[in-house]
Amino acid sequence: MLISSLSVFWLVLVFVGGYLFIMAEHLTNINKATAALLMAVLSWLLVFIDPGMGAAQAEPMLMAVLAEVSQVVFFLICALTIVEIINVHRGFDILKQWFRVRSKRSFLWIICIVTFFLSALLDNLTTTVVILSMLRTLVPDKKDRLLIGSAVVIAANAGGAWTPLGDITTTMLWMGGQISSGPTMTALFLPSLTAMVVALLCFSIPLKGQFPEEVAPESNQTEPFGKLIFALGIFCILLVPVFKVLTGLPPFIGMLFGLGVMWLATDYLHGRYEREHLRLPAIIAKVDLSGPLFFLGILLTVGALSSTGLLTEVAHYVGKIITKDAPLTLGIGAISSVVDNVPLVAACMKMYEQTTHPMNAPFWQMIAYCAGVGGNILLIGSAAGVAFMSLEKVSFTWYLRKATIPAICGYLAGFGIYLLFQ
């Protein structure tokens, strides 16, 4: 241990206290980014003032952690901005044309399959918000909308687990060098798809009948060049892993390049017509930066815990109790339904060395799957679930009764498929 036992005690207390505030966001109405940032500052303050550490030794550690964390933050800000550019151009309204069905079960499967693949391209939170916004106009009946919305959350988290772009935890593992895009997508696609399919089979049982004729969606008019911006934005996001493979540059550089292309395109297309609301200076004001700031606080906090040697000791202790990777990662997935998966995965990245678990080892792939899909078990277990709770005012107990069993069945089935093909 690099610092005193007293400092370790206060570090753990700060982390637990901050985490309780993060978990209680829906009760306190205090944004979780607030708690994360305060937690990060207090954690590093304790490290700096510890007599055994001191500022001279702690500052290089902080700078090293910041260099690593800033890549994730820049990546997220650029990705969110590109998605917001598409959204302001009403590019996502194009998707409504795909949902021209009256059968409730057919609608459930179509919208969740679209969610699954869209989440793999964008991210699970953005996809959930986009699809849930569509459901408000497509499914007026509250009972049907909540059931389908629960399935959308599960499909979004399952879809986000199998690509480096779909879930922040998978992105973290990708940028940290624990996984690479090709092998991860190959290994996790079928388990993630299985998790969604099994859950949808459960949801299909109570969902019967047809929607009224009048709820069939009509084609919506996009903003000028909306379809072009939609296609260009998706292309720029898809280009990021290709850019990394071809150049060897970090993923956030590819995302910065994509944002630059989108900025150039919107300035060229709209500048001469004075459509200022469709240009980046106006659009970026609408981007919700609480997400990137939350990740900044969490990752800095985990970095402080890691710099003390505490996480390494925890890893050794857990390794003596649970010697097999499969039950360990399965348990991490279950914990992620209660505790946010970002600090869990960040802690795992610091706790377990790549000398023991090299890039694309089954351990890291199982972490990516379990942390992403395991959050479906409870409503508060994922950002997508919290968004669903906020947008539709879903209660914790309603989700527990209606969606937890399908989520568990899908989670275990997908995990079993992964083990079967390993």
C-alpha positions in Angstrom: 0.0 0.0 0.0 1.4 3.4 -1.0 -0.5 5.5 1.5 -1.4 5.3 5.1 -4.3 3.2 6.4 -6.1 6.4 7.6 -6.0 7.9 4.1 -7.3 4.6 2.7 -10.2 4.7 5.2 -11.2 8.2 4.1 -10.8 7.4 0.4 -13.1 4.4 0.7 -15.6 6.5 2.8 -15.6 9.3 0.1 -16.1 6.7 -2.7 -19.0 4.9 -0.9 -20.6 8.2 0.1 -20.4 9.6 -3.4 -21.7 6.4 -4.8 -24.7 6.4 -2.6 -25.5 9.9 -4.0 -25.1 8.6 -7.5 -27.4 5.7 -6.9 -30.0 8.0 -5.3 -30.1 10.4 -8.2 -33.7 9.6 -9.0 -34.7 10.3 -5.4 -32.6 13.5 -4.7 -32.9 15.0 -8.2 -29.2 15.9 -7.9 -27.3 15.1 -11.1 -24.9 12.2 -10.6 -22.2 14.2 -12.4 -22.2 16.5 -9.4 -21.4 13.7 -6.9 -18.8 12.2 -9.3 -16.9 15.4 -9.7 -16.8 16.2 -6.0 -15.8 12.6 -5.3 -12.9 12.9 -7.7 -11.6 16.2 -6.2 -11.9 14.9 -2.6 -10.2 11.6 -3.6 -7.2 13.3 -5.1 -7.0 15.8 -2.3 -6.6 12.9 0.1 -3.9 11.4 -2.0 -2.0 14.7 -2.3 -2.1 15.5 1.5 -1.1 12.0 2.6 2.3 12.2 4.4 3.5 9.0 2.8 2.6 10.2 -0.7 2.9 14.0 -1.0 2.3 16.3 -3.9 5.7 15.6 -5.6 4.9 11.9 -6.0 1.1 12.3 -6.5 1.2 14.9 -9.3 2.8 12.7 -11.9 0.2 10.0 -11.1 -2.6 12.5 -11.5 -1.2 13.7 -14.9 -1.0 10.1 -16.1 -4.5 9.3 -15.1 -5.8 12.5 -16.7 -4.0 11.7 -20.0 -5.9 8.4 -20.0 -9.2 9.7 -18.9 -9.3 12.7 -21.2 -9.3 10.4 -24.2 -12.7 8.9 -23.1 -14.1 12.3 -22.4 -13.1 13.8 -25.7 -14.5 10.7 -27.5 -17.8 11.1 -25.7 -18.2 14.8 -26.4 -17.5 14.4 -30.1 -19.8 11.4 -30.4 -22.7 13.2 -28.6 -22.2 16.3 -30.8 -22.4 14.2 -34.0 -25.6 12.5 -32.7 -27.1 15.9 -31.8 -26.3 17.2 -35.3 -28.3 14.3 -36.8 -31.1 14.8 -34.2 -31.4 18.6 -34.9 -31.7 17.8 -38.6 -34.5 15.3 -37.7 -32.5 12.6 -39.4 -33.7 10.0 -36.9 -37.3 10.6 -38.2 -36.3 8.6 -41.2 -36.5 5.5 -38.9 -40.2 6.0 -38.4 -40.9 4.8 -41.9 -39.7 1.3 -40.9 -42.4 0.8 -38.3 -45.5 0.6 -40.6 -47.1 -2.5 -38.9 -50.3 -3.0 -36.9 -49.4 -6.2 -35.1 -48.1 -5.5 -31.6 -45.8 -8.4 -31.6 -44.4 -7.6 -35.0 -43.9 -4.0 -34.0 -42.1 -5.2 -30.8 -39.6 -7.3 -32.8 -39.0 -4.7 -35.5 -38.4 -1.8 -33.2 -36.1 -3.9 -30.9 -34.1 -5.2 -33.8 -33.6 -1.7 -35.1 -32.7 -0.6 -31.6 -30.2 -3.5 -31.2 -28.2 -2.5 -34.4 -28.6 1.3 -33.9 -27.3 1.0 -30.4 -24.2 -0.8 -31.7 -23.5 2.2 -34.0 -24.4 5.1 -31.7 -24.6 4.1 -28.0 -27.3 2.5 -25.9 -28.4 5.7 -24.1 -28.8 7.9 -27.2 -30.6 5.1 -29.0 -32.9 4.5 -26.1 -33.9 8.2 -25.9 -34.4 8.3 -29.7 -36.6 5.2 -29.8 -38.6 6.1 -26.7 -39.3 9.5 -28.2 -40.7 7.8 -31.3 -42.8 5.4 -29.1 -44.7 8.4 -27.7 -46.2 9.1 -31.1 -46.4 5.5 -32.4 -47.9 3.8 -29.3 -50.4 6.0 -27.5 -51.6 3.3 -25.1 -49.5 3.6 -21.9 -49.6 -0.1 -20.9 -48.3 -1.2 -24.3 -45.8 1.6 -24.5 -44.2 0.7 -21.1 -43.9 -3.0 -22.0 -42.3 -2.2 -25.4 -40.2 0.5 -23.8 -38.8 -2.1 -21.3 -37.9 -4.3 -24.3 -36.2 -1.4 -26.0 -34.0 -0.8 -23.0 -32.9 -4.4 -23.0 -32.3 -4.4 -26.7 -30.3 -1.2 -26.5 -28.0 -2.5 -23.8 -27.6 -5.9 -25.5 -26.8 -4.1 -28.8 -24.3 -1.8 -27.1 -22.4 -4.6 -25.5 -20.9 -6.2 -28.7 -19.2 -3.2 -30.4 -16.6 -0.7 -29.1 -19.0 2.2 -29.9 -22.2 0.9 -28.3 -21.5 1.1 -24.6 -19.2 3.4 -22.6 -17.8 0.4 -20.8 -16.9 -1.4 -24.0 -15.5 1.8 -25.3 -13.3 2.1 -22.2 -12.0 -1.5 -22.6 -11.3 -0.8 -26.3 -9.5 2.5 -25.6 -7.6 0.9 -22.7 -6.3 -1.9 -25.0 -8.1 -4.7 -23.2 -10.1 -5.6 -26.3 -10.0 -4.8 -30.1 -12.9 -4.3 -32.4 -12.9 -7.3 -34.7 -12.5 -10.2 -32.2 -14.9 -8.6 -29.7 -17.6 -8.1 -32.2 -17.2 -11.6 -33.5 -17.2 -13.1 -30.0 -20.1 -11.1 -28.5 -22.5 -10.6 -31.3 -24.3 -14.0 -30.9 -24.4 -13.8 -27.1 -25.8 -10.2 -27.2 -28.3 -11.2 -29.9 -29.4 -14.2 -27.8 -29.9 -12.0 -24.8 -32.3 -9.8 -26.7 -34.1 -12.6 -28.5 -34.8 -14.6 -25.3 -36.1 -11.5 -23.5 -38.3 -10.6 -26.5 -39.8 -14.1 -26.5 -40.8 -13.4 -22.9 -42.2 -10.0 -23.7 -44.2 -11.4 -26.7 -46.4 -13.6 -24.4 -48.5 -10.8 -22.8 -48.4 -8.5 -25.9 -51.4 -9.5 -28.1 -53.6 -7.9 -30.7 -53.1 -5.0 -33.1 -52.7 -1.3 -32.9 -55.6 0.9 -34.1 -55.3 1.9 -37.7 -54.7 5.6 -36.9 -51.4 4.9 -35.1 -49.6 3.8 -38.3 -46.8 6.4 -38.6 -46.6 8.9 -41.4 -43.4 10.0 -43.2 -42.0 13.0 -41.4 -40.3 15.9 -43.2 -36.7 16.4 -42.2 -34.8 19.6 -42.1 -32.9 20.6 -45.3 -30.3 18.0 -46.1 -31.5 15.9 -43.2 -31.1 12.6 -45.0 -27.6 13.5 -46.2 -26.6 14.6 -42.6 -28.0 11.3 -41.2 -26.0 9.2 -43.7 -22.8 11.3 -43.2 -23.1 11.2 -39.4 -23.5 7.4 -39.3 -20.6 7.1 -41.8 -18.3 9.2 -39.6 -19.1 7.1 -36.5 -18.5 3.9 -38.4 -15.2 5.2 -39.7 -13.7 5.5 -36.2 -12.6 1.9 -35.7 -11.4 1.7 -39.3 -9.5 4.9 -38.8 -7.8 3.4 -35.7 -6.8 0.2 -37.6 -5.4 2.1 -40.6 -3.5 4.9 -38.7 -2.9 3.4 -35.3 -4.1 6.7 -33.7 -6.3 6.6 -30.6 -10.1 6.3 -31.2 -10.8 9.8 -30.0 -8.7 11.2 -32.8 -11.0 9.4 -35.3 -14.0 10.8 -33.6 -12.5 14.3 -33.6 -12.0 13.9 -37.4 -15.6 12.8 -37.8 -16.8 15.9 -35.9 -14.6 18.1 -38.1 -16.2 16.6 -41.2 -19.7 17.2 -39.8 -18.8 20.8 -38.9 -17.5 21.4 -42.4 -20.5 19.9 -44.0 -23.1 21.8 -41.9 -21.2 25.1 -42.4 -21.1 24.6 -46.2 -24.7 23.4 -46.5 -26.3 26.0 -44.3 -24.0 29.0 -44.1 -25.1 30.6 -47.3 -28.8 30.3 -46.3 -28.3 31.7 -42.8 -29.8 28.5 -41.2 -28.0 29.2 -38.0 -30.0 26.7 -35.9 -28.5 23.9 -38.1 -24.9 24.9 -37.6 -22.5 23.6 -34.9 -22.3 26.7 -32.7 -26.1 26.5 -32.1 -26.2 22.7 -31.9 -23.4 22.3 -29.4 -25.3 24.3 -26.9 -27.9 21.5 -26.8 -25.4 18.7 -26.1 -25.9 17.3 -22.6 -22.4 17.4 -21.1 -23.4 15.9 -17.8 -22.6 12.4 -19.1 -19.0 13.1 -20.1 -18.5 15.1 -16.8 -19.9 12.1 -14.9 -17.4 9.8 -16.6 -14.6 12.3 -15.9 -15.4 12.3 -12.2 -15.8 8.5 -11.9 -12.6 7.7 -13.9 -10.5 10.2 -11.9 -11.8 8.7 -8.7 -11.0 5.2 -9.7 -7.6 6.5 -10.8 -7.0 7.9 -7.3 -7.9 4.5 -5.8 -5.7 2.7 -8.2 -2.7 5.0 -7.6 -2.7 4.0 -3.9 -2.4 0.3 -4.7 -5.8 -0.4 -3.1 -7.4 -1.9 -6.2 -4.5 -4.3 -6.7 -4.9 -5.6 -3.2 -8.6 -6.0 -3.7 -8.0 -8.0 -6.9 -5.7 -10.3 -5.1 -8.2 -10.9 -2.3 -11.1 -11.5 -4.7 -8.9 -13.8 -6.8 -8.3 -16.1 -3.8 -12.0 -16.4 -3.2 -13.2 -16.7 -6.8 -10.7 -18.5 -8.9 -12.7 -18.9 -12.1 -13.3 -16.1 -14.6 -16.9 -17.1 -15.5 -18.5 -16.8 -12.1 -16.5 -13.7 -11.4 -17.7 -11.9 -14.5 -21.2 -13.2 -14.1 -21.3 -11.7 -10.6 -19.9 -8.4 -11.9 -22.8 -8.3 -14.3 -25.3 -8.9 -11.6 -23.7 -6.2 -9.4 -23.9 -3.8 -12.4 -27.7 -3.9 -12.1 -27.4 -2.1 -8.8 -24.1 -0.3 -9.1 -23.2 1.7 -12.2 -21.2 -0.3 -14.6 -18.7 2.5 -15.4 -16.8 2.4 -12.1 -17.1 -1.4 -12.0 -15.3 -1.8 -15.3 -12.9 1.0 -14.6 -11.9 -0.7 -11.3 -11.5 -4.1 -13.2 -9.2 -2.4 -15.7 -7.0 -1.2 -12.9 -7.3 -4.4 -10.7 -6.4 -7.0 -13.3 -3.2 -6.8 -15.3 -2.9 -7.5 -19.0 0.0 -9.7 -18.3 -2.5 -12.1 -16.7 -5.4 -11.3 -19.0 -4.0 -10.1 -22.4 -5.9 -8.3 -25.1 -9.1 -10.1 -26.2 -8.8 -12.7 -23.5 -12.2 -14.2 -22.6 -12.1 -12.4 -19.3 -12.3 -9.0 -20.9 -14.9 -10.1 -23.4 -17.0 -11.5 -20.6 -16.6 -8.3 -18.7 -17.8 -6.3 -21.7 -20.9 -8.6 -22.1 -21.8 -8.9 -18.4 -21.3 -5.2 -17.5 -23.5 -4.2 -20.5 -26.3 -6.7 -20.4 -26.3 -7.4 -16.7 -27.5 -3.8 -16.1 -30.9 -4.8 -17.6 -31.8 -6.8 -14.5 -32.9 -3.7 -12.6 -34.3 -0.4 -13.9 -31.5 1.6 -12.2 -28.8 -0.7 -13.6 -28.1 1.2 -16.8 -28.2 4.7 -18.2 -30.8 3.5 -20.7 -33.0 2.2 -17.8 -32.7 5.5 -15.9 -33.6 7.4 -19.1 -36.7 5.2 -19.5 -37.6 5.8 -15.9 -37.3 9.6 -16.4 -39.1 9.8 -19.7 -42.0 7.5 -18.9 -42.2 7.8 -15.1 -41.7 4.1 -14.7 -41.6 2.8 -11.2 -38.8 0.6 -9.9 -41.4 -2.1 -8.8 -43.2 -2.1 -12.1 -40.0 -2.9 -14.0 -39.1 -5.5 -11.4 -42.5 -7.3 -11.9 -42.6 -7.0 -15.7 -39.1 -6.9 -17.1 -36.6 -8.4 -14.6 -37.4 -12.0 -15.3 -37.1 -11.6 -19.2 -33.8 -9.6 -18.5 -32.4 -12.4 -16.3 -33.4 -15.1 -18.8 -31.7 -13.2 -21.7 -28.6 -12.4 -19.6 -28.0 -16.0 -18.6 -28.8 -17.4 -22.1 -26.4 -15.0 -23.8 -23.7 -15.9 -21.3 -24.3 -19.6 -21.8 -23.9 -19.1 -25.6 -20.6 -17.3 -25.1 -19.3 -20.2 -22.9 -20.6 -22.7 -25.4 -18.6 -21.3 -28.3 -15.4 -20.6 -26.4 
